[in-house]
Amino acid sequence: MGEPNRMALDEENGLLWVAGYRKDIISVIDVRKPGEPQFIREFENDNFRRVQTISYHNEHLYVGSRDSN
C-alpha cells in the first residue's frame, strides 16, 4: 500500500479493516483464507485523513485521526 497503515481485525467475521495514514479511504479485506485475501470494498470520507488509531469491537469500527475529525 506504499505508506504507513493502521489495521483492525474483526476475528469473528474474518475481516481486516485497513486505513492509510494520508488517504481518506478505509479498505475491507476478507482474510478467512490468509493465503488468498480478498478485497471486499472501500469506504471514502474526508474524516479518515491522517488516521492514528483504528479498532473494531462489537460490530463497530472506531477511527481516530490526528486532526480530531
mmJSON file of the N, C-alpha and C atoms, coordinates in Angstrom:
{"data_MODEL":{"atom_site":{
"group_PDB":["ATOM","ATOM","ATOM","ATOM","ATOM","ATOM","ATOM","ATOM","ATOM","ATOM","ATOM","ATOM","ATOM","ATOM","ATOM","ATOM","ATOM","ATOM","ATOM","ATOM","ATOM","ATOM","ATOM","ATOM","ATOM","ATOM","ATOM","ATOM","ATOM","ATOM","ATOM","ATOM","ATOM","ATOM","ATOM","ATOM","ATOM","ATOM","ATOM","ATOM","ATOM","ATOM","ATOM","ATOM","ATOM","ATOM","ATOM","ATOM","ATOM","ATOM","ATOM","ATOM","ATOM","ATOM","ATOM","ATOM","ATOM","ATOM","ATOM","ATOM","ATOM","ATOM","ATOM","ATOM","ATOM","ATOM","ATOM","ATOM","ATOM","ATOM","ATOM","ATOM","ATOM","ATOM","ATOM","ATOM","ATOM","ATOM","ATOM","ATOM","ATOM","ATOM","ATOM","ATOM","ATOM","ATOM","ATOM","ATOM","ATOM","ATOM","ATOM","ATOM","ATOM","ATOM","ATOM","ATOM","ATOM","ATOM","ATOM","ATOM","ATOM","ATOM","ATOM","ATOM","ATOM","ATOM","ATOM","ATOM","ATOM","ATOM","ATOM","ATOM","ATOM","ATOM","ATOM","ATOM","ATOM","ATOM","ATOM","ATOM","ATOM","ATOM","ATOM","ATOM","ATOM","ATOM","ATOM","ATOM","ATOM","ATOM","ATOM","ATOM","ATOM","ATOM","ATOM","ATOM","ATOM","ATOM","ATOM","ATOM","ATOM","ATOM","ATOM","ATOM","ATOM","ATOM","ATOM","ATOM","ATOM","ATOM","ATOM","ATOM","ATOM","ATOM","ATOM","ATOM","ATOM","ATOM","ATOM","ATOM","ATOM","ATOM","ATOM","ATOM","ATOM","ATOM","ATOM","ATOM","ATOM","ATOM","ATOM","ATOM","ATOM","ATOM","ATOM","ATOM","ATOM","ATOM","ATOM","ATOM","ATOM","ATOM","ATOM","ATOM","ATOM","ATOM","ATOM","ATOM","ATOM","ATOM","ATOM","ATOM","ATOM","ATOM","ATOM","ATOM","ATOM","ATOM","ATOM","ATOM","ATOM","ATOM","ATOM","ATOM","ATOM","ATOM","ATOM"],
"id":[1,2,3,4,5,6,7,8,9,10,11,12,13,14,15,16,17,18,19,20,21,22,23,24,25,26,27,28,29,30,31,32,33,34,35,36,37,38,39,40,41,42,43,44,45,46,47,48,49,50,51,52,53,54,55,56,57,58,59,60,61,62,63,64,65,66,67,68,69,70,71,72,73,74,75,76,77,78,79,80,81,82,83,84,85,86,87,88,89,90,91,92,93,94,95,96,97,98,99,100,101,102,103,104,105,106,107,108,109,110,111,112,113,114,115,116,117,118,119,120,121,122,123,124,125,126,127,128,129,130,131,132,133,134,135,136,137,138,139,140,141,142,143,144,145,146,147,148,149,150,151,152,153,154,155,156,157,158,159,160,161,162,163,164,165,166,167,168,169,170,171,172,173,174,175,176,177,178,179,180,181,182,183,184,185,186,187,188,189,190,191,192,193,194,195,196,197,198,199,200,201,202,203,204,205,206,207],
"type_symbol":["N","C","C","N","C","C","N","C","C","N","C","C","N","C","C","N","C","C","N","C","C","N","C","C","N","C","C","N","C","C","N","C","C","N","C","C","N","C","C","N","C","C","N","C","C","N","C","C","N","C","C","N","C","C","N","C","C","N","C","C","N","C","C","N","C","C","N","C","C","N","C","C","N","C","C","N","C","C","N","C","C","N","C","C","N","C","C","N","C","C","N","C","C","N","C","C","N","C","C","N","C","C","N","C","C","N","C","C","N","C","C","N","C","C","N","C","C","N","C","C","N","C","C","N","C","C","N","C","C","N","C","C","N","C","C","N","C","C","N","C","C","N","C","C","N","C","C","N","C","C","N","C","C","N","C","C","N","C","C","N","C","C","N","C","C","N","C","C","N","C","C","N","C","C","N","C","C","N","C","C","N","C","C","N","C","C","N","C","C","N","C","C","N","C","C","N","C","C","N","C","C","N","C","C","N","C","C"],
"label_atom_id":["N","CA","C","N","CA","C","N","CA","C","N","CA","C","N","CA","C","N","CA","C","N","CA","C","N","CA","C","N","CA","C","N","CA","C","N","CA","C","N","CA","C","N","CA","C","N","CA","C","N","CA","C","N","CA","C","N","CA","C","N","CA","C","N","CA","C","N","CA","C","N","CA","C","N","CA","C","N","CA","C","N","CA","C","N","CA","C","N","CA","C","N","CA","C","N","CA","C","N","CA","C","N","CA","C","N","CA","C","N","CA","C","N","CA","C","N","CA","C","N","CA","C","N","CA","C","N","CA","C","N","CA","C","N","CA","C","N","CA","C","N","CA","C","N","CA","C","N","CA","C","N","CA","C","N","CA","C","N","CA","C","N","CA","C","N","CA","C","N","CA","C","N","CA","C","N","CA","C","N","CA","C","N","CA","C","N","CA","C","N","CA","C","N","CA","C","N","CA","C","N","CA","C","N","CA","C","N","CA","C","N","CA","C","N","CA","C","N","CA","C","N","CA","C","N","CA","C","N","CA","C","N","CA","C","N","CA","C","N","CA","C"],
"label_alt_id":[null,null,null,null,null,null,null,null,null,null,null,null,null,null,null,null,null,null,null,null,null,null,null,null,null,null,null,null,null,null,null,null,null,null,null,null,null,null,null,null,null,null,null,null,null,null,null,null,null,null,null,null,null,null,null,null,null,null,null,null,null,null,null,null,null,null,null,null,null,null,null,null,null,null,null,null,null,null,null,null,null,null,null,null,null,null,null,null,null,null,null,null,null,null,null,null,null,null,null,null,null,null,null,null,null,null,null,null,null,null,null,null,null,null,null,null,null,null,null,null,null,null,null,null,null,null,null,null,null,null,null,null,null,null,null,null,null,null,null,null,null,null,null,null,null,null,null,null,null,null,null,null,null,null,null,null,null,null,null,null,null,null,null,null,null,null,null,null,null,null,null,null,null,null,null,null,null,null,null,null,null,null,null,null,null,null,null,null,null,null,null,null,null,null,null,null,null,null,null,null,null,null,null,null,null,null,null],
"label_comp_id":["MET","MET","MET","GLY","GLY","GLY","GLU","GLU","GLU","PRO","PRO","PRO","ASN","ASN","ASN","ARG","ARG","ARG","MET","MET","MET","ALA","ALA","ALA","LEU","LEU","LEU","ASP","ASP","ASP","GLU","GLU","GLU","GLU","GLU","GLU","ASN","ASN","ASN","GLY","GLY","GLY","LEU","LEU","LEU","LEU","LEU","LEU","TRP","TRP","TRP","VAL","VAL","VAL","ALA","ALA","ALA","GLY","GLY","GLY","TYR","TYR","TYR","ARG","ARG","ARG","LYS","LYS","LYS","ASP","ASP","ASP","ILE","ILE","ILE","ILE","ILE","ILE","SER","SER","SER","VAL","VAL","VAL","ILE","ILE","ILE","ASP","ASP","ASP","VAL","VAL","VAL","ARG","ARG","ARG","LYS","LYS","LYS","PRO","PRO","PRO","GLY","GLY","GLY","GLU","GLU","GLU","PRO","PRO","PRO","GLN","GLN","GLN","PHE","PHE","PHE","ILE","ILE","ILE","ARG","ARG","ARG","GLU","GLU","GLU","PHE","PHE","PHE","GLU","GLU","GLU","ASN","ASN","ASN","ASP","ASP","ASP","ASN","ASN","ASN","PHE","PHE","PHE","ARG","ARG","ARG","ARG","ARG","ARG","VAL","VAL","VAL","GLN","GLN","GLN","THR","THR","THR","ILE","ILE","ILE","SER","SER","SER","TYR","TYR","TYR","HIS","HIS","HIS","ASN","ASN","ASN","GLU","GLU","GLU","HIS","HIS","HIS","LEU","LEU","LEU","TYR","TYR","TYR","VAL","VAL","VAL","GLY","GLY","GLY","SER","SER","SER","ARG","ARG","ARG","ASP","ASP","ASP","SER","SER","SER","ASN","ASN","ASN"],
"label_asym_id":["A","A","A","A","A","A","A","A","A","A","A","A","A","A","A","A","A","A","A","A","A","A","A","A","A","A","A","A","A","A","A","A","A","A","A","A","A","A","A","A","A","A","A","A","A","A","A","A","A","A","A","A","A","A","A","A","A","A","A","A","A","A","A","A","A","A","A","A","A","A","A","A","A","A","A","A","A","A","A","A","A","A","A","A","A","A","A","A","A","A","A","A","A","A","A","A","A","A","A","A","A","A","A","A","A","A","A","A","A","A","A","A","A","A","A","A","A","A","A","A","A","A","A","A","A","A","A","A","A","A","A","A","A","A","A","A","A","A","A","A","A","A","A","A","A","A","A","A","A","A","A","A","A","A","A","A","A","A","A","A","A","A","A","A","A","A","A","A","A","A","A","A","A","A","A","A","A","A","A","A","A","A","A","A","A","A","A","A","A","A","A","A","A","A","A","A","A","A","A","A","A","A","A","A","A","A","A"],
"label_entity_id":["1","1","1","1","1","1","1","1","1","1","1","1","1","1","1","1","1","1","1","1","1","1","1","1","1","1","1","1","1","1","1","1","1","1","1","1","1","1","1","1","1","1","1","1","1","1","1","1","1","1","1","1","1","1","1","1","1","1","1","1","1","1","1","1","1","1","1","1","1","1","1","1","1","1","1","1","1","1","1","1","1","1","1","1","1","1","1","1","1","1","1","1","1","1","1","1","1","1","1","1","1","1","1","1","1","1","1","1","1","1","1","1","1","1","1","1","1","1","1","1","1","1","1","1","1","1","1","1","1","1","1","1","1","1","1","1","1","1","1","1","1","1","1","1","1","1","1","1","1","1","1","1","1","1","1","1","1","1","1","1","1","1","1","1","1","1","1","1","1","1","1","1","1","1","1","1","1","1","1","1","1","1","1","1","1","1","1","1","1","1","1","1","1","1","1","1","1","1","1","1","1","1","1","1","1","1","1"],
"label_seq_id":[1,1,1,2,2,2,3,3,3,4,4,4,5,5,5,6,6,6,7,7,7,8,8,8,9,9,9,10,10,10,11,11,11,12,12,12,13,13,13,14,14,14,15,15,15,16,16,16,17,17,17,18,18,18,19,19,19,20,20,20,21,21,21,22,22,22,23,23,23,24,24,24,25,25,25,26,26,26,27,27,27,28,28,28,29,29,29,30,30,30,31,31,31,32,32,32,33,33,33,34,34,34,35,35,35,36,36,36,37,37,37,38,38,38,39,39,39,40,40,40,41,41,41,42,42,42,43,43,43,44,44,44,45,45,45,46,46,46,47,47,47,48,48,48,49,49,49,50,50,50,51,51,51,52,52,52,53,53,53,54,54,54,55,55,55,56,56,56,57,57,57,58,58,58,59,59,59,60,60,60,61,61,61,62,62,62,63,63,63,64,64,64,65,65,65,66,66,66,67,67,67,68,68,68,69,69,69],
"pdbx_PDB_ins_code":[null,null,null,null,null,null,null,null,null,null,null,null,null,null,null,null,null,null,null,null,null,null,null,null,null,null,null,null,null,null,null,null,null,null,null,null,null,null,null,null,null,null,null,null,null,null,null,null,null,null,null,null,null,null,null,null,null,null,null,null,null,null,null,null,null,null,null,null,null,null,null,null,null,null,null,null,null,null,null,null,null,null,null,null,null,null,null,null,null,null,null,null,null,null,null,null,null,null,null,null,null,null,null,null,null,null,null,null,null,null,null,null,null,null,null,null,null,null,null,null,null,null,null,null,null,null,null,null,null,null,null,null,null,null,null,null,null,null,null,null,null,null,null,null,null,null,null,null,null,null,null,null,null,null,null,null,null,null,null,null,null,null,null,null,null,null,null,null,null,null,null,null,null,null,null,null,null,null,null,null,null,null,null,null,null,null,null,null,null,null,null,null,null,null,null,null,null,null,null,null,null,null,null,null,null,null,null],
"Cartn_x":[0.813,0.0,0.857,2.143,3.049,3.122,2.523,2.575,2.262,2.517,2.14,0.625,0.22,-1.198,-1.6,-2.868,-3.448,-4.42,-4.445,-5.294,-6.082,-7.259,-8.089,-8.653,-8.674,-9.148,-10.47,-11.438,-12.714,-12.557,-12.105,-11.808,-13.047,-14.176,-15.399,-15.823,-15.679,-16.097,-14.939,-13.7,-12.546,-12.286,-12.543,-12.348,-11.209,-10.403,-9.336,-9.696,-9.726,-10.016,-8.675,-8.405,-7.112,-7.327,-6.68,-6.747,-5.345,-5.201,-3.934,-3.805,-2.606,-2.396,-2.736,-2.371,-2.578,-3.771,-4.498,-5.615,-6.931,-8.003,-9.32,-10.156,-9.472,-10.126,-9.829,-10.857,-10.682,-11.113,-10.23,-10.499,-10.878,-11.709,-12.112,-11.623,-10.909,-10.334,-10.771,-11.239,-11.609,-10.327,-10.005,-8.771,-9.06,-10.236,-10.553,-9.627,-9.156,-8.131,-6.872,-5.995,-4.833,-3.962,-3.887,-3.087,-3.756,-5.053,-5.815,-6.72,-6.16,-7.012,-7.823,-9.052,-9.941,-10.388,-10.154,-10.639,-12.163,-12.837,-14.296,-14.788,-14.404,-14.798,-14.016,-14.223,-13.583,-14.607,-14.338,-15.176,-14.334,-14.869,-14.137,-14.855,-14.066,-14.634,-13.499,-13.708,-12.668,-12.249,-13.103,-12.77,-11.764,-11.433,-10.483,-9.041,-8.776,-7.401,-6.565,-5.308,-4.321,-4.786,-5.217,-5.696,-4.55,-4.788,-3.825,-4.166,-5.456,-5.889,-7.128,-7.256,-8.439,-8.668,-9.912,-10.243,-11.629,-11.781,-13.072,-13.512,-14.747,-15.251,-16.779,-17.353,-18.812,-19.53,-19.093,-19.711,-19.611,-18.658,-18.428,-16.96,-16.734,-15.379,-15.13,-14.062,-13.71,-12.445,-12.491,-11.376,-11.037,-9.766,-9.302,-8.256,-8.407,-7.455,-6.589,-5.502,-4.573,-5.236,-6.132,-6.778,-8.071,-8.334,-9.522,-10.841,-10.877,-12.134,-12.765],
"Cartn_y":[-1.198,0.0,1.263,1.131,2.221,3.302,3.126,4.14,3.48,4.162,3.581,3.359,2.234,1.892,1.547,1.696,1.273,0.158,-0.876,-2.024,-2.455,-3.009,-3.588,-4.896,-5.922,-7.233,-7.563,-7.945,-8.485,-10.001,-10.611,-12.043,-12.896,-12.494,-13.272,-13.444,-12.393,-12.423,-12.572,-12.595,-12.754,-11.564,-10.349,-9.129,-8.297,-7.757,-6.846,-5.465,-4.487,-3.098,-2.368,-1.678,-1.025,0.443,1.318,2.763,3.266,3.951,4.572,5.907,6.266,7.474,8.758,8.88,10.125,10.08,9.005,8.88,8.974,9.136,9.255,8.007,6.85,5.585,4.539,3.779,2.591,1.407,0.414,-0.766,-1.934,-2.82,-4.035,-5.229,-6.138,-7.301,-8.557,-9.547,-10.841,-11.65,-12.016,-12.76,-14.147,-14.681,-16.024,-17.073,-16.844,-17.695,-16.837,-16.89,-15.993,-16.034,-17.175,-17.281,-16.678,-16.364,-15.803,-14.668,-13.576,-12.473,-11.897,-11.487,-10.95,-9.538,-8.594,-7.232,-7.257,-6.605,-6.555,-5.209,-4.156,-2.812,-1.776,-0.509,0.577,1.653,2.372,3.487,4.743,5.798,7.049,8.146,8.945,10.016,10.963,12.257,13.226,13.098,12.57,12.428,11.314,10.51,9.419,9.838,11.094,11.538,11.529,11.165,11.168,10.311,9.107,8.179,7.79,7.888,7.49,6.126,5.863,4.599,4.092,2.775,2.141,0.872,0.641,-0.502,-1.025,-2.343,-2.961,-3.677,-3.382,-4.004,-4.033,-5.2,-5.354,-4.76,-5.14,-4.72,-3.226,-2.552,-1.125,-0.898,-0.028,0.371,1.759,1.903,3.187,3.71,4.972,5.574,6.903,7.069,8.327,8.939,10.232,10.873,11.886,12.227,13.202,14.578,14.873,16.173,16.234,15.185,15.139,15.254,14.791,14.833,13.45],
"Cartn_z":[0.0,0.0,0.0,0.221,-0.009,1.044,2.205,3.253,4.588,5.698,6.986,7.041,7.562,7.626,9.05,9.34,10.608,10.285,11.119,10.84,12.064,11.815,12.868,12.331,13.177,12.756,13.418,12.613,13.082,12.991,14.081,14.078,13.826,14.353,14.22,12.759,11.978,10.579,9.593,10.1,9.234,8.339,8.871,8.086,8.652,7.763,8.141,7.605,8.497,8.143,8.073,6.974,6.763,6.415,7.184,6.923,6.605,5.474,5.128,5.843,6.267,7.069,6.32,5.072,4.337,3.377,3.357,2.425,3.179,2.441,3.06,2.796,2.788,2.457,3.524,3.882,4.708,3.855,3.733,2.924,3.817,3.282,3.986,3.172,3.855,3.195,3.933,3.2,3.766,3.94,5.174,5.453,6.039,5.779,6.28,5.684,4.472,3.846,3.758,4.764,4.793,3.538,2.895,1.679,0.461,0.573,-0.534,-0.044,0.457,0.928,-0.235,0.062,-0.957,-0.587,-1.482,-1.295,-1.376,-0.412,-0.421,-0.935,-0.254,-0.694,0.094,-0.264,0.469,0.763,1.834,2.256,2.188,1.58,1.436,2.205,2.937,3.745,4.126,4.02,4.384,5.842,6.7,8.119,8.389,7.388,7.575,7.317,7.059,6.788,8.063,7.907,8.997,10.185,9.88,10.91,11.84,13.131,14.147,14.739,14.942,15.526,14.812,14.798,14.245,15.059,15.42,16.262,15.902,15.975,15.716,16.981,17.444,18.664,18.632,18.892,18.955,17.744,16.563,15.299,15.009,15.636,15.388,15.053,14.091,13.734,14.299,15.063,15.672,15.0,14.563,13.853,14.525,14.903,15.485,14.573,14.268,13.366,14.106,13.505,14.08,14.167,13.241,13.178,14.004,14.775,15.662,14.911,13.699,12.96,12.948],
"occupancy":[1.0,1.0,1.0,1.0,1.0,1.0,1.0,1.0,1.0,1.0,1.0,1.0,1.0,1.0,1.0,1.0,1.0,1.0,1.0,1.0,1.0,1.0,1.0,1.0,1.0,1.0,1.0,1.0,1.0,1.0,1.0,1.0,1.0,1.0,1.0,1.0,1.0,1.0,1.0,1.0,1.0,1.0,1.0,1.0,1.0,1.0,1.0,1.0,1.0,1.0,1.0,1.0,1.0,1.0,1.0,1.0,1.0,1.0,1.0,1.0,1.0,1.0,1.0,1.0,1.0,1.0,1.0,1.0,1.0,1.0,1.0,1.0,1.0,1.0,1.0,1.0,1.0,1.0,1.0,1.0,1.0,1.0,1.0,1.0,1.0,1.0,1.0,1.0,1.0,1.0,1.0,1.0,1.0,1.0,1.0,1.0,1.0,1.0,1.0,1.0,1.0,1.0,1.0,1.0,1.0,1.0,1.0,1.0,1.0,1.0,1.0,1.0,1.0,1.0,1.0,1.0,1.0,1.0,1.0,1.0,1.0,1.0,1.0,1.0,1.0,1.0,1.0,1.0,1.0,1.0,1.0,1.0,1.0,1.0,1.0,1.0,1.0,1.0,1.0,1.0,1.0,1.0,1.0,1.0,1.0,1.0,1.0,1.0,1.0,1.0,1.0,1.0,1.0,1.0,1.0,1.0,1.0,1.0,1.0,1.0,1.0,1.0,1.0,1.0,1.0,1.0,1.0,1.0,1.0,1.0,1.0,1.0,1.0,1.0,1.0,1.0,1.0,1.0,1.0,1.0,1.0,1.0,1.0,1.0,1.0,1.0,1.0,1.0,1.0,1.0,1.0,1.0,1.0,1.0,1.0,1.0,1.0,1.0,1.0,1.0,1.0,1.0,1.0,1.0,1.0,1.0,1.0],
"B_iso_or_equiv":[0.0,0.0,0.0,0.0,0.0,0.0,0.0,0.0,0.0,0.0,0.0,0.0,0.0,0.0,0.0,0.0,0.0,0.0,0.0,0.0,0.0,0.0,0.0,0.0,0.0,0.0,0.0,0.0,0.0,0.0,0.0,0.0,0.0,0.0,0.0,0.0,0.0,0.0,0.0,0.0,0.0,0.0,0.0,0.0,0.0,0.0,0.0,0.0,0.0,0.0,0.0,0.0,0.0,0.0,0.0,0.0,0.0,0.0,0.0,0.0,0.0,0.0,0.0,0.0,0.0,0.0,0.0,0.0,0.0,0.0,0.0,0.0,0.0,0.0,0.0,0.0,0.0,0.0,0.0,0.0,0.0,0.0,0.0,0.0,0.0,0.0,0.0,0.0,0.0,0.0,0.0,0.0,0.0,0.0,0.0,0.0,0.0,0.0,0.0,0.0,0.0,0.0,0.0,0.0,0.0,0.0,0.0,0.0,0.0,0.0,0.0,0.0,0.0,0.0,0.0,0.0,0.0,0.0,0.0,0.0,0.0,0.0,0.0,0.0,0.0,0.0,0.0,0.0,0.0,0.0,0.0,0.0,0.0,0.0,0.0,0.0,0.0,0.0,0.0,0.0,0.0,0.0,0.0,0.0,0.0,0.0,0.0,0.0,0.0,0.0,0.0,0.0,0.0,0.0,0.0,0.0,0.0,0.0,0.0,0.0,0.0,0.0,0.0,0.0,0.0,0.0,0.0,0.0,0.0,0.0,0.0,0.0,0.0,0.0,0.0,0.0,0.0,0.0,0.0,0.0,0.0,0.0,0.0,0.0,0.0,0.0,0.0,0.0,0.0,0.0,0.0,0.0,0.0,0.0,0.0,0.0,0.0,0.0,0.0,0.0,0.0,0.0,0.0,0.0,0.0,0.0,0.0],
"pdbx_formal_charge":[null,null,null,null,null,null,null,null,null,null,null,null,null,null,null,null,null,null,null,null,null,null,null,null,null,null,null,null,null,null,null,null,null,null,null,null,null,null,null,null,null,null,null,null,null,null,null,null,null,null,null,null,null,null,null,null,null,null,null,null,null,null,null,null,null,null,null,null,null,null,null,null,null,null,null,null,null,null,null,null,null,null,null,null,null,null,null,null,null,null,null,null,null,null,null,null,null,null,null,null,null,null,null,null,null,null,null,null,null,null,null,null,null,null,null,null,null,null,null,null,null,null,null,null,null,null,null,null,null,null,null,null,null,null,null,null,null,null,null,null,null,null,null,null,null,null,null,null,null,null,null,null,null,null,null,null,null,null,null,null,null,null,null,null,null,null,null,null,null,null,null,null,null,null,null,null,null,null,null,null,null,null,null,null,null,null,null,null,null,null,null,null,null,null,null,null,null,null,null,null,null,null,null,null,null,null,null],
"auth_seq_id":[1,1,1,2,2,2,3,3,3,4,4,4,5,5,5,6,6,6,7,7,7,8,8,8,9,9,9,10,10,10,11,11,11,12,12,12,13,13,13,14,14,14,15,15,15,16,16,16,17,17,17,18,18,18,19,19,19,20,20,20,21,21,21,22,22,22,23,23,23,24,24,24,25,25,25,26,26,26,27,27,27,28,28,28,29,29,29,30,30,30,31,31,31,32,32,32,33,33,33,34,34,34,35,35,35,36,36,36,37,37,37,38,38,38,39,39,39,40,40,40,41,41,41,42,42,42,43,43,43,44,44,44,45,45,45,46,46,46,47,47,47,48,48,48,49,49,49,50,50,50,51,51,51,52,52,52,53,53,53,54,54,54,55,55,55,56,56,56,57,57,57,58,58,58,59,59,59,60,60,60,61,61,61,62,62,62,63,63,63,64,64,64,65,65,65,66,66,66,67,67,67,68,68,68,69,69,69],
"auth_comp_id":["MET","MET","MET","GLY","GLY","GLY","GLU","GLU","GLU","PRO","PRO","PRO","ASN","ASN","ASN","ARG","ARG","ARG","MET","MET","MET","ALA","ALA","ALA","LEU","LEU","LEU","ASP","ASP","ASP","GLU","GLU","GLU","GLU","GLU","GLU","ASN","ASN","ASN","GLY","GLY","GLY","LEU","LEU","LEU","LEU","LEU","LEU","TRP","TRP","TRP","VAL","VAL","VAL","ALA","ALA","ALA","GLY","GLY","GLY","TYR","TYR","TYR","ARG","ARG","ARG","LYS","LYS","LYS","ASP","ASP","ASP","ILE","ILE","ILE","ILE","ILE","ILE","SER","SER","SER","VAL","VAL","VAL","ILE","ILE","ILE","ASP","ASP","ASP","VAL","VAL","VAL","ARG","ARG","ARG","LYS","LYS","LYS","PRO","PRO","PRO","GLY","GLY","GLY","GLU","GLU","GLU","PRO","PRO","PRO","GLN","GLN","GLN","PHE","PHE","PHE","ILE","ILE","ILE","ARG","ARG","ARG","GLU","GLU","GLU","PHE","PHE","PHE","GLU","GLU","GLU","ASN","ASN","ASN","ASP","ASP","ASP","ASN","ASN","ASN","PHE","PHE","PHE","ARG","ARG","ARG","ARG","ARG","ARG","VAL","VAL","VAL","GLN","GLN","GLN","THR","THR","THR","ILE","ILE","ILE","SER","SER","SER","TYR","TYR","TYR","HIS","HIS","HIS","ASN","ASN","ASN","GLU","GLU","GLU","HIS","HIS","HIS","LEU","LEU","LEU","TYR","TYR","TYR","VAL","VAL","VAL","GLY","GLY","GLY","SER","SER","SER","ARG","ARG","ARG","ASP","ASP","ASP","SER","SER","SER","ASN","ASN","ASN"],
"auth_asym_id":["A","A","A","A","A","A","A","A","A","A","A","A","A","A","A","A","A","A","A","A","A","A","A","A","A","A","A","A","A","A","A","A","A","A","A","A","A","A","A","A","A","A","A","A","A","A","A","A","A","A","A","A","A","A","A","A","A","A","A","A","A","A","A","A","A","A","A","A","A","A","A","A","A","A","A","A","A","A","A","A","A","A","A","A","A","A","A","A","A","A","A","A","A","A","A","A","A","A","A","A","A","A","A","A","A","A","A","A","A","A","A","A","A","A","A","A","A","A","A","A","A","A","A","A","A","A","A","A","A","A","A","A","A","A","A","A","A","A","A","A","A","A","A","A","A","A","A","A","A","A","A","A","A","A","A","A","A","A","A","A","A","A","A","A","A","A","A","A","A","A","A","A","A","A","A","A","A","A","A","A","A","A","A","A","A","A","A","A","A","A","A","A","A","A","A","A","A","A","A","A","A","A","A","A","A","A","A"],
"auth_atom_id":["N","CA","C","N","CA","C","N","CA","C","N","CA","C","N","CA","C","N","CA","C","N","CA","C","N","CA","C","N","CA","C","N","CA","C","N","CA","C","N","CA","C","N","CA","C","N","CA","C","N","CA","C","N","CA","C","N","CA","C","N","CA","C","N","CA","C","N","CA","C","N","CA","C","N","CA","C","N","CA","C","N","CA","C","N","CA","C","N","CA","C","N","CA","C","N","CA","C","N","CA","C","N","CA","C","N","CA","C","N","CA","C","N","CA","C","N","CA","C","N","CA","C","N","CA","C","N","CA","C","N","CA","C","N","CA","C","N","CA","C","N","CA","C","N","CA","C","N","CA","C","N","CA","C","N","CA","C","N","CA","C","N","CA","C","N","CA","C","N","CA","C","N","CA","C","N","CA","C","N","CA","C","N","CA","C","N","CA","C","N","CA","C","N","CA","C","N","CA","C","N","CA","C","N","CA","C","N","CA","C","N","CA","C","N","CA","C","N","CA","C","N","CA","C","N","CA","C","N","CA","C","N","CA","C","N","CA","C","N","CA","C"],
"pdbx_PDB_model_num":[1,1,1,1,1,1,1,1,1,1,1,1,1,1,1,1,1,1,1,1,1,1,1,1,1,1,1,1,1,1,1,1,1,1,1,1,1,1,1,1,1,1,1,1,1,1,1,1,1,1,1,1,1,1,1,1,1,1,1,1,1,1,1,1,1,1,1,1,1,1,1,1,1,1,1,1,1,1,1,1,1,1,1,1,1,1,1,1,1,1,1,1,1,1,1,1,1,1,1,1,1,1,1,1,1,1,1,1,1,1,1,1,1,1,1,1,1,1,1,1,1,1,1,1,1,1,1,1,1,1,1,1,1,1,1,1,1,1,1,1,1,1,1,1,1,1,1,1,1,1,1,1,1,1,1,1,1,1,1,1,1,1,1,1,1,1,1,1,1,1,1,1,1,1,1,1,1,1,1,1,1,1,1,1,1,1,1,1,1,1,1,1,1,1,1,1,1,1,1,1,1,1,1,1,1,1,1]
}}}
